[in-house]
Amino acid sequence: MSHVSPFDWASLLAEQPLIPVWASVVPDAAEQLANILLQAGYGVLEVTLREEGAWSVLERLRSSDLALVAGSVRHPDQLKRLQEIGITLAVTPGWCPALCEQAKAMGIRLLPGVATPGEAMQASLMGYRQVKLFPAMALGGPSWLRAIRAPLPELDFVPTGGIDESSMAQWFALPGVVALGGSWMLPKELVLRKDWSILEHLASRSLTAARELRQQRDADTTGK
């Protein structure tokens, strides 16, 4: 990853149409959950920095085969701490040029959050080709993205926020949706109960559906 542009997520997202987002973390279950995701076919996990326990999860999984993403990055000090523990992928909940500049200087590949056409334009001008759309459903869902993406064909989007398995088809029907982020495949109650077989089934089913939907959309587009 050190040889990839600090703005570029294309190589990662090409293999990962679905990014599991772990917000309500259970640190003691981190290693087992990572194994479940790997068995289900995932290569990435976003751990949101909303709870102090998220740092413990990142520490525990540093040697995992998963590509670790720090989510909900909001402060420069968080970027410094991520650099110290060797995490090189991060996501912001909203548009913040200062964090973008700092991440670039530190060699952290940032996926910036945007919510408006203006923010998406600024991201494009800074060199980003992939951005996170958040909060995707609350903003207006697929119809909102269809409208704002039309004049921004150079950008790929990763919608996150309020998405679940039942809405994936609507999102992947849109051009420019390179991946989706969501937490529905990591319900905290199943983690606490250690229902690993159910978790693996849910995670695997979601990933398979995401791959099929994206592949079908791309095939239909190519065939036109």
Phi, psi and omega per residue, in radians:
M1 nan -0.373 -3.079
S2 -1.135 -0.347 -3.120
H3 -1.675 0.080 -3.122
V4 -1.703 2.520 3.113
S5 -0.922 2.443 3.120
P6 -1.121 -0.241 3.108
F7 -1.616 -0.183 -2.887
D8 -1.712 2.154 3.015
W9 -2.022 0.096 -3.032
A10 -1.054 -0.736 -3.081
S11 -1.133 -0.638 3.117
L12 -1.282 -0.824 -3.054
L13 -1.252 -0.379 3.082
A14 -1.053 -0.534 -3.139
E15 -1.751 -0.166 -3.010
Q16 -2.248 1.507 3.126
P17 -1.313 -0.161 -3.103
L18 -2.422 2.134 3.134
I19 -1.857 1.934 3.072
P20 -1.226 2.299 -3.096
V21 -1.961 2.028 -3.127
W22 -1.759 1.822 -3.098
A23 -1.760 -0.873 3.129
S24 -1.560 1.411 -2.961
V25 -1.325 2.646 2.999
V26 -2.209 1.586 -2.994
P27 -0.902 -0.684 -3.102
D28 -1.151 -0.301 -3.135
A29 -1.742 0.097 -3.004
A30 -1.027 -0.866 -3.083
E31 -1.113 -0.734 -3.133
Q32 -1.160 -0.714 3.134
L33 -1.142 -0.682 3.094
A34 -1.056 -0.749 3.117
N35 -1.097 -0.690 3.122
I36 -1.081 -0.784 -3.133
L37 -1.131 -0.715 3.100
L38 -1.096 -0.745 3.115
Q39 -1.121 -0.550 -3.138
A40 -1.400 -0.121 3.077
G41 1.834 0.060 3.138
Y42 -1.407 2.696 3.054
G43 -2.188 0.128 -3.050
V44 -2.555 2.633 3.044
L45 -2.543 2.224 3.022
E46 -1.681 2.218 3.089
V47 -1.965 1.990 -3.069
T48 -1.406 2.453 -3.108
L49 -1.552 0.941 3.109
R50 -1.714 -0.336 3.133
E51 -2.230 2.582 -3.132
E52 -1.048 -0.535 3.133
G53 -1.094 -0.309 3.130
A54 -1.087 -0.596 3.129
W55 -1.158 -0.668 3.084
S56 -1.094 -0.703 3.115
V57 -1.089 -0.801 3.129
L58 -1.064 -0.710 3.114
E59 -1.112 -0.791 -3.096
R60 -1.120 -0.560 -3.010
L61 -1.776 0.176 -3.108
R62 -1.003 -0.577 -3.124
S63 -1.644 0.103 3.128
S64 -1.225 2.778 3.052
D65 -1.365 -0.102 3.071
L66 -1.319 2.499 2.949
A67 -1.366 2.029 -3.073
L68 -1.557 2.299 3.107
V69 -2.063 2.264 3.039
A70 -1.578 2.076 -3.124
G71 -1.756 2.913 3.131
S72 1.005 0.650 3.099
V73 -1.309 2.192 -3.010
R74 -2.259 -0.287 -3.019
H75 -2.303 2.587 3.088
P76 -0.992 -0.632 -3.136
D77 -1.097 -0.539 3.095
Q78 -1.172 -0.685 3.090
L79 -1.091 -0.712 3.116
K80 -1.101 -0.725 3.140
R81 -1.180 -0.654 3.087
L82 -1.104 -0.723 3.115
Q83 -1.078 -0.681 -3.124
E84 -1.115 -0.586 -3.106
I85 -1.730 0.077 3.018
G86 1.481 0.374 3.092
I87 -1.594 2.144 -3.021
T88 -1.991 0.128 3.102
L89 -2.175 2.302 -3.090
A90 -2.582 2.720 -3.128
V91 -2.311 2.422 3.066
T92 -1.834 2.627 3.110
P93 -1.339 -0.323 -3.119
G94 -2.631 3.108 -3.060
W95 -1.409 2.159 -3.120
C96 -2.575 1.649 -3.094
P97 -0.968 -0.609 -3.127
A98 -1.097 -0.748 3.098
L99 -1.170 -0.634 3.108
C100 -1.071 -0.785 -3.136
E101 -1.136 -0.735 -3.133
Q102 -1.165 -0.735 3.125
A103 -1.068 -0.742 3.119
K104 -1.051 -0.777 -3.128
A105 -1.133 -0.510 -3.086
M106 -1.612 -0.066 -3.133
G107 1.375 0.378 3.094
I108 -1.709 2.216 -3.126
R109 -1.441 1.933 -3.027
L110 -1.777 2.384 2.951
L111 -1.855 1.802 -3.042
P112 -1.381 2.527 3.068
G113 -1.465 2.427 3.061
V114 -2.346 2.727 3.132
A115 -2.387 -0.102 -3.106
T116 -2.405 2.820 3.061
P117 -1.044 -0.647 3.141
G118 -1.105 -0.744 3.116
E119 -1.150 -0.699 3.105
A120 -1.111 -0.673 3.099
M121 -1.120 -0.729 3.105
Q122 -1.091 -0.719 3.118
A123 -1.085 -0.740 3.123
S124 -1.082 -0.749 3.138
L125 -1.133 -0.499 3.115
M126 -1.402 -0.136 3.092
G127 1.962 -0.054 -3.133
Y128 -1.313 2.467 3.060
R129 -2.047 -0.188 3.048
Q130 -2.264 2.348 3.126
V131 -2.386 2.746 3.069
K132 -1.622 2.351 3.023
L133 -1.749 2.036 -3.062
F134 -2.590 2.437 -0.129
P135 -1.464 1.996 -2.876
A136 -1.009 -0.872 -3.097
M137 -1.258 -0.707 -3.118
A138 -1.148 -0.495 3.124
L139 -1.245 -0.424 -3.118
G140 2.482 0.047 3.048
G141 1.236 -2.780 -3.084
P142 -0.979 -0.620 -3.121
S143 -1.118 -0.601 3.103
W144 -1.153 -0.809 -3.133
L145 -1.159 -0.669 3.113
R146 -1.020 -0.681 -3.107
A147 -1.251 -0.787 -3.043
I148 -1.414 -0.392 -3.099
R149 -1.392 -0.399 -3.100
A150 -0.921 -0.796 3.107
P151 -1.540 0.137 -3.119
L152 -2.236 0.964 -3.025
P153 -1.175 -0.248 -3.121
E154 -1.381 -0.168 -3.055
L155 -1.810 2.484 2.937
D156 -1.829 2.553 -3.050
F157 -2.090 2.549 3.011
V158 -2.080 1.534 3.128
P159 -1.136 2.375 -3.133
T160 -2.565 2.499 3.081
G161 1.958 1.780 3.108
G162 1.453 0.084 -3.128
I163 -1.498 2.507 3.058
D164 -2.414 -3.125 -3.065
E165 -1.034 -0.610 -3.061
S166 -1.263 -0.334 -3.096
S167 -1.786 0.003 -3.087
M168 -1.033 -0.723 -3.081
A169 -1.061 -0.667 3.135
Q170 -1.119 -0.702 -3.113
W171 -1.258 -0.818 -3.094
F172 -1.247 -0.189 3.043
A173 -1.252 -0.287 -3.076
L174 -1.546 2.398 2.999
P175 -1.165 2.527 3.108
G176 1.605 -0.149 3.048
V177 -1.538 1.782 -3.063
V178 -1.514 -0.440 3.131
A179 -2.865 2.911 3.068
L180 -2.174 2.624 3.031
G181 -2.032 2.459 3.135
G182 -2.930 2.877 -3.103
S183 -2.040 0.046 -3.041
W184 -1.115 -0.443 -3.122
M185 -1.480 0.036 3.136
L186 -2.232 0.918 -3.107
P187 -1.089 2.298 -3.044
K188 -1.063 -0.615 -3.096
E189 -1.117 -0.614 3.098
L190 -1.236 -0.643 3.094
V191 -1.130 -0.777 -3.134
L192 -1.123 -0.608 3.133
R193 -1.451 -0.139 -3.116
K194 1.044 0.734 3.087
D195 -1.495 1.207 -2.987
W196 -1.134 -0.643 -3.109
S197 -1.161 -0.687 3.107
I198 -1.198 -0.722 3.107
L199 -1.056 -0.786 -3.132
E200 -1.112 -0.718 3.126
H201 -1.086 -0.801 -3.136
L202 -1.101 -0.792 -3.119
A203 -1.145 -0.758 -3.126
S204 -1.143 -0.757 3.141
R205 -1.078 -0.735 -3.128
S206 -1.146 -0.765 -3.121
L207 -1.159 -0.735 3.107
T208 -1.046 -0.764 3.129
A209 -1.114 -0.733 -3.138
A210 -1.085 -0.778 3.136
R211 -1.086 -0.779 -3.108
E212 -1.144 -0.720 -3.127
L213 -1.160 -0.750 -3.141
R214 -1.184 -0.736 3.134
Q215 -1.097 -0.730 3.137
Q216 -1.135 -0.765 3.108
R217 -1.034 -0.812 -3.112
D218 -1.153 -0.655 3.113
A219 -1.151 -0.729 3.120
D220 -1.121 -0.670 -3.135
T221 -1.176 -0.758 -3.140
T222 -1.136 -0.579 -3.090
G223 -1.336 -0.220 -3.095
K224 -1.362 nan nan
